[in-house]
């Protein structure tokens, strides 16, 4: 897997799990695309947790339903992480 962080290319064969802290999220306040990546990654973690516990018959439908809502989930996460000034 190849990914880019702050202009640097990194390669990894390991499974990447994004679990940013609120401080990390807020550290990128001038980079909304990075904050969006954190929110989408968090939403995917929640989807994975829900789908993992499902039976095989329900997994496909559940996953499709969640993926249709992914953008909305990320929107809600970003809204919840807004810092009031």
VOBA-595566 format. One record per atom (N, C-alpha, C): residue in one letter; y, x, z; atom name; residue number from 1. Coordinates in nm, 2 decimals, always signed. Atoms other than C-alpha are relative to their C-alpha. Layout:
N
+--------+--------+--------+--------+-------+-----+
! residu !     c2 !     c1 !     c3 ! atome ! num !
+--------+--------+--------+--------+-------+-----+
!      A !      Y !      X !      Z !    CA ! NUM !
...
+--------+--------+--------+--------+-------+-----+
//
This chain:
85
+--------+--------+--------+--------+-------+-----+
! residu !     c2 !     c1 !     c3 ! atome ! num !
+--------+--------+--------+--------+-------+-----+
!      X !  -0.12 !  +0.08 !  +0.00 !     N !   1 !
!      X !  +0.00 !  +0.00 !  +0.00 !    CA !   1 !
!      X !  +0.12 !  +0.09 !  +0.00 !     C !   1 !
!      X !  -0.13 !  -0.08 !  +0.01 !     N !   2 !
!      X !  +0.35 !  +0.13 !  -0.09 !    CA !   2 !
!      X !  +0.11 !  -0.10 !  +0.05 !     C !   2 !
!      X !  -0.11 !  +0.08 !  -0.04 !     N !   3 !
!      X !  +0.66 !  +0.00 !  +0.09 !    CA !   3 !
!      X !  +0.12 !  +0.09 !  +0.01 !     C !   3 !
!      X !  -0.12 !  -0.08 !  -0.01 !     N !   4 !
!      X !  +1.02 !  +0.10 !  +0.11 !    CA !   4 !
!      X !  +0.08 !  -0.04 !  +0.12 !     C !   4 !
!      X !  -0.08 !  +0.02 !  -0.12 !     N !   5 !
!      X !  +1.22 !  +0.13 !  +0.43 !    CA !   5 !
!      X !  +0.12 !  +0.09 !  -0.01 !     C !   5 !
!      X !  -0.13 !  -0.08 !  +0.00 !     N !   6 !
!      X !  +1.59 !  +0.24 !  +0.43 !    CA !   6 !
!      X !  +0.00 !  +0.11 !  -0.11 !     C !   6 !
!      X !  -0.01 !  -0.09 !  +0.11 !     N !   7 !
!      X !  +1.55 !  +0.40 !  +0.09 !    CA !   7 !
!      X !  -0.12 !  +0.10 !  -0.01 !     C !   7 !
!      X !  +0.11 !  -0.09 !  +0.00 !     N !   8 !
!      X !  +1.23 !  +0.59 !  +0.18 !    CA !   8 !
!      X !  -0.13 !  -0.07 !  -0.04 !     C !   8 !
!      X !  +0.13 !  +0.06 !  +0.04 !     N !   9 !
!      X !  +0.89 !  +0.53 !  +0.02 !    CA !   9 !
!      X !  -0.10 !  +0.04 !  +0.09 !     C !   9 !
!      X !  +0.11 !  -0.03 !  -0.10 !     N !  10 !
!      X !  +0.60 !  +0.51 !  +0.26 !    CA !  10 !
!      X !  -0.13 !  -0.06 !  -0.06 !     C !  10 !
!      X !  +0.13 !  +0.04 !  +0.05 !     N !  11 !
!      X !  +0.24 !  +0.48 !  +0.17 !    CA !  11 !
!      X !  -0.10 !  -0.02 !  +0.12 !     C !  11 !
!      X !  +0.09 !  +0.02 !  -0.11 !     N !  12 !
!      X !  -0.03 !  +0.34 !  +0.40 !    CA !  12 !
!      X !  -0.12 !  -0.07 !  -0.05 !     C !  12 !
!      X !  +0.12 !  +0.07 !  +0.03 !     N !  13 !
!      X !  -0.39 !  +0.23 !  +0.37 !    CA !  13 !
!      X !  -0.03 !  -0.09 !  +0.11 !     C !  13 !
!      X !  +0.03 !  +0.08 !  -0.11 !     N !  14 !
!      X !  -0.37 !  +0.06 !  +0.70 !    CA !  14 !
!      X !  +0.06 !  -0.14 !  -0.02 !     C !  14 !
!      X !  -0.06 !  +0.13 !  +0.00 !     N !  15 !
!      X !  -0.31 !  -0.31 !  +0.75 !    CA !  15 !
!      X !  +0.13 !  +0.00 !  +0.07 !     C !  15 !
!      X !  -0.14 !  +0.00 !  -0.06 !     N !  16 !
!      X !  +0.06 !  -0.36 !  +0.82 !    CA !  16 !
!      X !  +0.02 !  -0.13 !  +0.07 !     C !  16 !
!      X !  -0.04 !  +0.12 !  -0.07 !     N !  17 !
!      X !  +0.16 !  -0.61 !  +1.08 !    CA !  17 !
!      X !  +0.14 !  +0.02 !  +0.05 !     C !  17 !
!      X !  -0.14 !  +0.00 !  -0.04 !     N !  18 !
!      X !  +0.53 !  -0.68 !  +1.13 !    CA !  18 !
!      X !  +0.02 !  -0.08 !  +0.12 !     C !  18 !
!      X !  -0.03 !  +0.07 !  -0.12 !     N !  19 !
!      X !  +0.61 !  -0.77 !  +1.48 !    CA !  19 !
!      X !  +0.14 !  +0.06 !  +0.06 !     C !  19 !
!      X !  -0.13 !  -0.05 !  -0.04 !     N !  20 !
!      X !  +0.98 !  -0.69 !  +1.51 !    CA !  20 !
!      X !  +0.05 !  -0.06 !  +0.13 !     C !  20 !
!      X !  -0.06 !  +0.05 !  -0.12 !     N !  21 !
!      X !  +1.16 !  -0.73 !  +1.83 !    CA !  21 !
!      X !  +0.14 !  -0.06 !  -0.04 !     C !  21 !
!      X !  -0.13 !  +0.06 !  +0.02 !     N !  22 !
!      X !  +1.49 !  -0.92 !  +1.86 !    CA !  22 !
!      X !  +0.10 !  +0.12 !  -0.02 !     C !  22 !
!      X !  -0.09 !  -0.12 !  +0.02 !     N !  23 !
!      X !  +1.67 !  -0.58 !  +1.89 !    CA !  23 !
!      X !  -0.02 !  +0.06 !  -0.14 !     C !  23 !
!      X !  +0.02 !  -0.05 !  +0.13 !     N !  24 !
!      X !  +1.51 !  -0.46 !  +1.57 !    CA !  24 !
!      X !  +0.06 !  -0.09 !  -0.10 !     C !  24 !
!      X !  -0.06 !  +0.10 !  +0.09 !     N !  25 !
!      X !  +1.61 !  -0.78 !  +1.39 !    CA !  25 !
!      X !  +0.15 !  +0.01 !  +0.00 !     C !  25 !
!      X !  -0.14 !  +0.00 !  -0.01 !     N !  26 !
!      X !  +1.96 !  -0.76 !  +1.51 !    CA !  26 !
!      X !  +0.06 !  +0.13 !  -0.04 !     C !  26 !
!      X !  -0.05 !  -0.13 !  +0.04 !     N !  27 !
!      X !  +1.99 !  -0.39 !  +1.43 !    CA !  27 !
!      X !  +0.03 !  +0.00 !  -0.15 !     C !  27 !
!      X !  -0.02 !  +0.01 !  +0.14 !     N !  28 !
!      X !  +1.98 !  -0.50 !  +1.06 !    CA !  28 !
!      X !  +0.10 !  -0.11 !  -0.03 !     C !  28 !
!      X !  -0.09 !  +0.11 !  +0.02 !     N !  29 !
!      X !  +2.26 !  -0.75 !  +1.09 !    CA !  29 !
!      X !  +0.09 !  +0.01 !  -0.13 !     C !  29 !
!      X !  -0.07 !  -0.02 !  +0.12 !     N !  30 !
!      X !  +2.43 !  -0.59 !  +0.79 !    CA !  30 !
!      X !  -0.09 !  +0.00 !  -0.12 !     C !  30 !
!      X !  +0.09 !  +0.00 !  +0.11 !     N !  31 !
!      X !  +2.12 !  -0.62 !  +0.58 !    CA !  31 !
!      X !  -0.09 !  -0.13 !  +0.00 !     C !  31 !
!      X !  +0.07 !  +0.13 !  -0.01 !     N !  32 !
!      X !  +2.02 !  -0.98 !  +0.54 !    CA !  32 !
!      X !  -0.13 !  +0.00 !  -0.07 !     C !  32 !
!      X !  +0.14 !  +0.00 !  +0.07 !     N !  33 !
!      X !  +1.73 !  -0.90 !  +0.30 !    CA !  33 !
!      X !  -0.10 !  +0.06 !  +0.10 !     C !  33 !
!      X !  +0.09 !  -0.05 !  -0.10 !     N !  34 !
!      X !  +1.57 !  -0.70 !  +0.58 !    CA !  34 !
!      X !  -0.03 !  -0.10 !  +0.11 !     C !  34 !
!      X !  +0.02 !  +0.10 !  -0.10 !     N !  35 !
!      X !  +1.63 !  -0.97 !  +0.83 !    CA !  35 !
!      X !  -0.09 !  -0.11 !  -0.06 !     C !  35 !
!      X !  +0.08 !  +0.10 !  +0.07 !     N !  36 !
!      X !  +1.47 !  -1.22 !  +0.58 !    CA !  36 !
!      X !  -0.14 !  +0.05 !  +0.00 !     C !  36 !
!      X !  +0.13 !  -0.05 !  +0.00 !     N !  37 !
!      X !  +1.17 !  -0.99 !  +0.55 !    CA !  37 !
!      X !  -0.07 !  -0.01 !  +0.14 !     C !  37 !
!      X !  +0.05 !  +0.02 !  -0.14 !     N !  38 !
!      X !  +1.13 !  -0.99 !  +0.93 !    CA !  38 !
!      X !  -0.04 !  -0.15 !  +0.02 !     C !  38 !
!      X !  +0.02 !  +0.14 !  -0.03 !     N !  39 !
!      X !  +1.15 !  -1.37 !  +0.94 !    CA !  39 !
!      X !  -0.12 !  -0.05 !  -0.08 !     C !  39 !
!      X !  +0.11 !  +0.03 !  +0.08 !     N !  40 !
!      X !  +0.90 !  -1.41 !  +0.65 !    CA !  40 !
!      X !  -0.13 !  +0.06 !  +0.06 !     C !  40 !
!      X !  +0.12 !  -0.07 !  -0.06 !     N !  41 !
!      X !  +0.66 !  -1.16 !  +0.82 !    CA !  41 !
!      X !  -0.04 !  -0.08 !  +0.13 !     C !  41 !
!      X !  +0.04 !  +0.07 !  -0.12 !     N !  42 !
!      X !  +0.68 !  -1.35 !  +1.15 !    CA !  42 !
!      X !  -0.06 !  -0.14 !  -0.04 !     C !  42 !
!      X !  +0.06 !  +0.13 !  +0.04 !     N !  43 !
!      X !  +0.61 !  -1.68 !  +0.97 !    CA !  43 !
!      X !  -0.14 !  +0.02 !  -0.05 !     C !  43 !
!      X !  +0.14 !  -0.03 !  +0.05 !     N !  44 !
!      X !  +0.31 !  -1.52 !  +0.80 !    CA !  44 !
!      X !  -0.10 !  +0.02 !  +0.11 !     C !  44 !
!      X !  +0.08 !  -0.02 !  -0.12 !     N !  45 !
!      X !  +0.18 !  -1.41 !  +1.14 !    CA !  45 !
!      X !  -0.04 !  -0.13 !  +0.06 !     C !  45 !
!      X !  +0.03 !  +0.13 !  -0.06 !     N !  46 !
!      X !  +0.20 !  -1.76 !  +1.27 !    CA !  46 !
!      X !  -0.10 !  -0.08 !  -0.09 !     C !  46 !
!      X !  +0.09 !  +0.07 !  +0.10 !     N !  47 !
!      X !  +0.03 !  -1.90 !  +0.95 !    CA !  47 !
!      X !  -0.14 !  +0.06 !  +0.02 !     C !  47 !
!      X !  +0.13 !  -0.07 !  -0.01 !     N !  48 !
!      X !  -0.25 !  -1.64 !  +0.99 !    CA !  48 !
!      X !  -0.07 !  -0.05 !  +0.13 !     C !  48 !
!      X !  +0.06 !  +0.05 !  -0.12 !     N !  49 !
!      X !  -0.30 !  -1.74 !  +1.35 !    CA !  49 !
!      X !  -0.06 !  -0.14 !  -0.01 !     C !  49 !
!      X !  +0.04 !  +0.14 !  +0.01 !     N !  50 !
!      X !  -0.33 !  -2.11 !  +1.26 !    CA !  50 !
!      X !  -0.12 !  -0.01 !  -0.09 !     C !  50 !
!      X !  +0.10 !  +0.01 !  +0.10 !     N !  51 !
!      X !  -0.55 !  -2.06 !  +0.96 !    CA !  51 !
!      X !  -0.13 !  +0.07 !  +0.05 !     C !  51 !
!      X !  +0.11 !  -0.07 !  -0.05 !     N !  52 !
!      X !  -0.78 !  -1.81 !  +1.13 !    CA !  52 !
!      X !  -0.10 !  -0.09 !  +0.09 !     C !  52 !
!      X !  +0.08 !  +0.09 !  -0.08 !     N !  53 !
!      X !  -0.90 !  -2.08 !  +1.37 !    CA !  53 !
!      X !  -0.06 !  -0.12 !  -0.07 !     C !  53 !
!      X !  +0.04 !  +0.12 !  +0.07 !     N !  54 !
!      X !  -0.98 !  -2.33 !  +1.10 !    CA !  54 !
!      X !  -0.14 !  +0.02 !  -0.06 !     C !  54 !
!      X !  +0.13 !  -0.01 !  +0.07 !     N !  55 !
!      X !  -1.32 !  -2.41 !  +0.95 !    CA !  55 !
!      X !  +0.03 !  +0.02 !  -0.15 !     C !  55 !
!      X !  -0.01 !  -0.04 !  +0.14 !     N !  56 !
!      X !  -1.38 !  -2.30 !  +0.59 !    CA !  56 !
!      X !  +0.05 !  -0.12 !  -0.09 !     C !  56 !
!      X !  -0.04 !  +0.12 !  +0.07 !     N !  57 !
!      X !  -1.34 !  -2.66 !  +0.46 !    CA !  57 !
!      X !  +0.15 !  -0.03 !  +0.01 !     C !  57 !
!      X !  -0.14 !  +0.03 !  -0.03 !     N !  58 !
!      X !  -0.99 !  -2.69 !  +0.61 !    CA !  58 !
!      X !  +0.09 !  +0.11 !  -0.04 !     C !  58 !
!      X !  -0.08 !  -0.12 !  +0.02 !     N !  59 !
!      X !  -0.87 !  -2.34 !  +0.55 !    CA !  59 !
!      X !  +0.09 !  +0.00 !  -0.13 !     C !  59 !
!      X !  -0.07 !  +0.01 !  +0.13 !     N !  60 !
!      X !  -0.77 !  -2.38 !  +0.18 !    CA !  60 !
!      X !  +0.12 !  -0.09 !  +0.01 !     C !  60 !
!      X !  -0.11 !  +0.10 !  +0.00 !     N !  61 !
!      X !  -0.57 !  -2.69 !  +0.23 !    CA !  61 !
!      X !  +0.10 !  +0.03 !  +0.10 !     C !  61 !
!      X !  -0.10 !  -0.04 !  -0.10 !     N !  62 !
!      X !  -0.41 !  -2.57 !  +0.55 !    CA !  62 !
!      X !  +0.08 !  +0.12 !  -0.05 !     C !  62 !
!      X !  -0.07 !  -0.11 !  +0.05 !     N !  63 !
!      X !  -0.32 !  -2.24 !  +0.39 !    CA !  63 !
!      X !  +0.10 !  -0.04 !  -0.11 !     C !  63 !
!      X !  -0.09 !  +0.05 !  +0.11 !     N !  64 !
!      X !  -0.17 !  -2.41 !  +0.08 !    CA !  64 !
!      X !  +0.12 !  -0.08 !  +0.06 !     C !  64 !
!      X !  -0.11 !  +0.07 !  -0.07 !     N !  65 !
!      X !  +0.03 !  -2.64 !  +0.31 !    CA !  65 !
!      X !  +0.10 !  +0.09 !  +0.06 !     C !  65 !
!      X !  -0.09 !  -0.09 !  -0.06 !     N !  66 !
!      X !  +0.17 !  -2.36 !  +0.51 !    CA !  66 !
!      X !  +0.08 !  +0.08 !  -0.10 !     C !  66 !
!      X !  -0.07 !  -0.08 !  +0.10 !     N !  67 !
!      X !  +0.25 !  -2.15 !  +0.20 !    CA !  67 !
!      X !  +0.12 !  -0.08 !  -0.06 !     C !  67 !
!      X !  -0.10 !  +0.08 !  +0.05 !     N !  68 !
!      X !  +0.45 !  -2.44 !  +0.07 !    CA !  68 !
!      X !  +0.12 !  -0.01 !  +0.09 !     C !  68 !
!      X !  -0.10 !  +0.01 !  -0.10 !     N !  69 !
!      X !  +0.65 !  -2.44 !  +0.39 !    CA !  69 !
!      X !  +0.05 !  +0.14 !  +0.05 !     C !  69 !
!      X !  -0.04 !  -0.14 !  -0.04 !     N !  70 !
!      X !  +0.69 !  -2.06 !  +0.42 !    CA !  70 !
!      X !  +0.15 !  +0.02 !  +0.01 !     C !  70 !
!      X !  -0.14 !  -0.02 !  +0.01 !     N !  71 !
!      X !  +1.05 !  -2.05 !  +0.32 !    CA !  71 !
!      X !  +0.07 !  -0.08 !  +0.12 !     C !  71 !
!      X !  -0.05 !  +0.09 !  -0.10 !     N !  72 !
!      X !  +1.13 !  -2.34 !  +0.56 !    CA !  72 !
!      X !  -0.03 !  +0.07 !  +0.14 !     C !  72 !
!      X !  +0.03 !  -0.06 !  -0.13 !     N !  73 !
!      X !  +0.95 !  -2.16 !  +0.85 !    CA !  73 !
!      X !  +0.09 !  +0.12 !  +0.02 !     C !  73 !
!      X !  -0.09 !  -0.12 !  -0.01 !     N !  74 !
!      X !  +1.15 !  -1.84 !  +0.78 !    CA !  74 !
!      X !  +0.14 !  -0.04 !  +0.03 !     C !  74 !
!      X !  -0.13 !  +0.05 !  -0.02 !     N !  75 !
!      X !  +1.47 !  -2.04 !  +0.77 !    CA !  75 !
!      X !  +0.01 !  -0.03 !  +0.15 !     C !  75 !
!      X !  +0.00 !  +0.04 !  -0.14 !     N !  76 !
!      X !  +1.39 !  -2.18 !  +1.12 !    CA !  76 !
!      X !  +0.00 !  +0.12 !  +0.09 !     C !  76 !
!      X !  +0.01 !  -0.12 !  -0.09 !     N !  77 !
!      X !  +1.30 !  -1.84 !  +1.26 !    CA !  77 !
!      X !  +0.13 !  +0.07 !  +0.00 !     C !  77 !
!      X !  -0.13 !  -0.07 !  +0.01 !     N !  78 !
!      X !  +1.62 !  -1.69 !  +1.13 !    CA !  78 !
!      X !  +0.11 !  -0.08 !  +0.08 !     C !  78 !
!      X !  -0.10 !  +0.08 !  -0.07 !     N !  79 !
!      X !  +1.82 !  -1.98 !  +1.27 !    CA !  79 !
!      X !  -0.02 !  +0.02 !  +0.16 !     C !  79 !
!      X !  +0.03 !  -0.02 !  -0.14 !     N !  80 !
!      X !  +1.65 !  -1.93 !  +1.61 !    CA !  80 !
!      X !  +0.04 !  +0.14 !  +0.05 !     C !  80 !
!      X !  -0.03 !  -0.14 !  -0.04 !     N !  81 !
!      X !  +1.73 !  -1.56 !  +1.61 !    CA !  81 !
!      X !  +0.15 !  +0.03 !  -0.01 !     C !  81 !
!      X !  -0.14 !  -0.02 !  +0.01 !     N !  82 !
!      X !  +2.10 !  -1.60 !  +1.54 !    CA !  82 !
!      X !  +0.06 !  +0.03 !  +0.14 !     C !  82 !
!      X !  -0.07 !  -0.04 !  -0.12 !     N !  83 !
!      X !  +2.32 !  -1.43 !  +1.80 !    CA !  83 !
!      X !  +0.13 !  -0.07 !  +0.00 !     C !  83 !
!      X !  -0.13 !  +0.06 !  -0.01 !     N !  84 !
!      X !  +2.61 !  -1.64 !  +1.92 !    CA !  84 !
!      X !  +0.10 !  +0.10 !  +0.05 !     C !  84 !
!      X !  -0.10 !  -0.10 !  -0.04 !     N !  85 !
!      X !  +2.93 !  -1.44 !  +1.94 !    CA !  85 !
!      X !  +0.11 !  -0.06 !  +0.07 !     C !  85 !
+--------+--------+--------+--------+-------+-----+
//
